[in-house]
Amino acid sequence: MLLTVSDLRALRDRMRQFSADRQWHSYHDPKSVLLALVGEVGELAELFQWLPADAARELAKDEPLRTRAGEELSDVLLYLILLADVLDIDLATAANAKLTASALKYPAGTGPGPT
């Protein structure tokens, strides 16, 4: 299943409500949210840190790694959505613009490279 713009907006709205229900807005400055995001990326990285690179994909298909990776990926996604909201950035628009720019910078068939 692909994540759509409306899915991102729905997640953003759920995050807003979740935070409002707990009165957490005062903690959601850009620096604090970014540090929380980095922490979650670290937790995700920790799951794969000592796995053999050539076996990581296969190992992630099995439990408990599959569930743990899904949980940490979800945390990363939610904090990323929250950070975009705090910064008032339309994440879907920004991501599409980045992909368009990358397609121009790295035309198909030019070999591997960063996005």
N, C-alpha and C positions, 0 to 999 in steps of 0.2 A: 504494500500500500504506500502510495506517495503522500508526502506531507504537502498540503495545499496552503495557499495564502489564508484561506478561511480557517484552516487548522491552526496556523500560527496565531491568528487573531483570537481564536477561541482559547488557545493556551495562554496567551497574554491576558485575556479577560479573566480566566480562572486564577492566574497568578495574582492579578490585581485584587480579586475578591478574597483569595486565601490570605494575602497580606493585610488587607483591610480588616478582615475578621479577627486578626491577631494583633492589629495595631502595630505592624512592623514597618510601616512606611518610613519612619524616621531613621531606620537602619539601611535604607536603600539608596545611599548615595553612590555615585559611580565607582569610587575607589573600593568601597566595601563589597559591592556586588562583583566587581572584577576580581577581587581577592578570593571571594567565595567560588567564583567560576574556576579560577586557577587551582584552587584546592580540589575541586571535583575532577578536573582534568588529571591532577596528580593521583587521585584515587583510582581513576580509570587506568592510568599508566602503570600503577602498582600491580594491577591484575596481570599485566602482560610483561612486566619488567624482566623476569628471568625465564620466560618461555623461549624455546628455540624459535627464531624468526620464521623458519621454513615450516614449522608445525603450528604456529599460533592460530591460524585460520581454522584448522581442523579441530584443535583443542577447544576453541571458542564455540563449537557446535554442541558440545556436551556440557551437562550440568556438573558442578554448580557454576562454572565459568560463564556459561551462556546467560543465566539469570543475573549474575553479579554484573556482567558487562552491560546488560540492558538497563539495570538500575543506575549504574554510573553514567552511561550515555544519556539517560533521561535527566539526571541531575545537571549534566553539562548543558543539555538543550534548554532546560527550564531556566537556568541561570543566564544563558545567552539571550534568551527571549526577554528576561527581566532586565538585563543590562541594556538591550536595545530600547526597551520601554523607558527606562530611566533616562537614557540619552535622547529620547524622542527620535529614534531612527526606525524607519520602516524596514525591518529586516529583510522581508521578501523583495522589496524594491532594490535595496542595497545589494543583495546577493545576486539578483538578476543582472544588475548593472555590472557587477564584478565579473560574472561569467561572460557577458558580452564583451567587456574590455579584454578579458583573457583570451577569448576566441580571436580577437583581432591581433593581439600581441603574439599569440602562439597558434598560428593557423594549423588546421588538421594536416597530419602527415609530416610535420616538422620534427618529430621525435619527442622524447620525454622532456618534461620541464615543469616548473612550479605553476600553480594557478593564481 
